[in-house]
Amino acid sequence: MPFSLPALEPKRILVRSTNWIGDAIMTTPAVRSIRENFPDAHITMLAYPWVADVFRASPHVDEIRIYDKEGRHKGLAGLRRLAAELRDQRFDCAILLQNAFKAAFLVWLAGIPIRAGYRRDGRSLFLKPGIRIRPEVRRMHQVHYYQYLLQDLGLCCGSDELFLAHRPEDSAWARGFKDGLAGKKLVGINPGAAFGPAKCWPAERYGELCVRLHAEYGAHAVVFGTKADSATIDAIVAHGPDFITGLAGKTSLGQAMALIGACDVFVTNDSGLMHVGAAVKTPLVAIFGSTDDIATGPYSPAAVVVKKELECQPCLKRECNGDFRCMLDVEVADVLRPLADMLSRATGSTGS
């Protein structure tokens, strides 16, 4: 008989988040499905600190617990400490959206009776139930990967549309930033990618793109990134300090998400912020090189993927050990073309 989680009527549910911003965004339809199936349950999201803002304002989650793996939950002793904390919460079940062995071991150690997740990474012993990955899911966008897990647990899954809510203070900050531009078009630029440099279009071309957008549309560009992206962002800002603002390490994730939502258009590498742009429905152009846009592309009808069809693409490598043609062959004109169409639809003109 198929397993049915709804038949067990869990009252306290722990959801283990994925570990990266983009992956977390792609789980938001599944998190909404969990809430829709269990409207009266108390749902707790267990997440790393850098992912927590994805769910901070979500109506689908009642509580966020931080997995402080660099602090109190570090190492085996920290894992045991976290397990004890979870045990005290008396969860009825855990739904593991993260795939790692440690995620299953943790909830087993915490004594949570139902521990649902995909059977992978050698963790089947700790799952109850363990779900087999359907072969067809491996050929779909990653959004479906999480929804199919829930379906195989007996849940009814609704819309696959991404979901992202902002805290009022983050929305107010973003509005203030845009209001300071006196009506100029705001172009978001995201030149970084945590996965590695093989995903990154050259900073020089981002800078050239900003110059073209300013000349043709009077646009102001804002460049997102962490402190680790400072050198790249400084190189882009140098193309036009008067009309390019660098935000390296100057925003929280919540502020960045709200400001991306306030942008008129967004240009990005394949990255976590790309998925933010898709979730907030900002028209965006995503530049793909080493990675697979079928599996992890921007899940939005307002998105355009720019890539070159090469025999080595997608290689899924962090660093290119060849000639980096997948990115170097993407010219500024290739990116400007769909952006111009987006801006023209927004303004009702073809630029100045």
Residue, then its C-alpha position, 0 to 999 in steps of 0.5 A: m500500500p502506498f505511503s500516505l503522510p496526510a493519513l498520519e495527520p502530523k501536527r509538528i513538521l520539521v522541513r530541512s532546507t537545502n543549503w544554497i539560495g538558488d536551491a532554496i528558492m526552487t523548493t518554495p513551491a514544495v514548501r507551499s504544498i506542505r502548508e496546503n496539505f497541513p494548514d493547521a500544522h506547526i511547520t519549522m524550517l531548519a536552515y543555514p543562516w545564509v538561506a534563512d531570509v528566503f523563508r523569513a517572511s513566508p506565510h508557509v512557515d511558522e518558525i525558522r531554526i538556524y543550523d549554526k554549523e560554524g558555531r554551536h552546531k559545529g562538528l559531531a558534538g554540535l550535531r548531537r547538540l542540534a539533535a537534542e534541541l530538535r528532540d525537545q521539540r517533539f516533531d511528528c515528522a521530518i521532510l528532507l528537501q536536502n539530499a545529504f547523508k547528514a540530514a537523514f542522520l540528524v533527524w534519526l538522531a533526534g528521534i523523529p519517527i517519520r523521516a521522509g526523503y529521497r533514497r540517495d547518498g547512502r542514507s536509506l538506513f535512516l529514512k522512514p520512508g525512503i523515496r525512490i527518485r523517479p527516472e523522469v524527474r532527472r530530466m526535469h527542472q529541479v522545481h519538480y524534483y521536490q514536488y515529486l518527493l511530496q507526491d510520492l509521500g501522498l501529498c497533493c501538490g498545487s502550483d509549481e510557481l516560485f514564491l518569495a515574500h519580503r519583510p516590510e523593512d526590506s521592501a521599504w529599503a528597496r523602495g527608498f533606493k529606487d525613489g532616489l533615482a528620480g524615475k530612471k530605469l533600474v537595471g540589476i546586475n549579478p556578476g558572481a556565482a558561488f559555484g565557481p568562475a566557469k559560470c561567470w560572464p566577464a566583468e568587462r562585458y558587464g561594464e560595457l553592457c551598463v554603458r550601453l544601457h545608460a546611453e540608450y535608456g538613461a538606465h542606472a545599474v546596481v551591481f549585487g554581490t558579496k564582499a568576495d565579489s568586490a574586485t569584480i564589482d569594482a571593475i564594473v563600477a569603473h565603467g561609469p561611477d555616476f550611473i553604476t552603484g556597487l553593493a558588494g557586501k552592503t546588503s542583507l539577503g533580504q534587502a537584495m531580494a527586495l531590490i531585485g524585485a524593484c528592478d526593471v530588468f535583471v542580468t545575471n549569471d546562473s546563481g542563487l540571485m538568478h532564482v530570486g529574480a525568477a521568483v519575484k518575476t522581474p524580467l531577466v536575462a540569464i547567461f549560461g555557460s557550464t551549467d544546464d538551463i533545463a535543470t536549473g534555469p530561471y523558472s519564470p515566463a519573464a526570463v530569457v536564457v542566453k547561451k552558445e550551443l557548444e559540444c562541451q556545454p553543459c560540462l558542469k565544471r567549476e572552472c574551465n580547463g579549455d578556452f572558455r568559449c561558452m562565456l567568451d562567445v557571448e557578446v554584449a549585443d547578445v545580452l542587450r538584444p533581449l534586454a532592449d525588448m524587455l525595456s521597450r515593452a516596459t516603456g512603450s518605446t525603443g529607447s532614446 
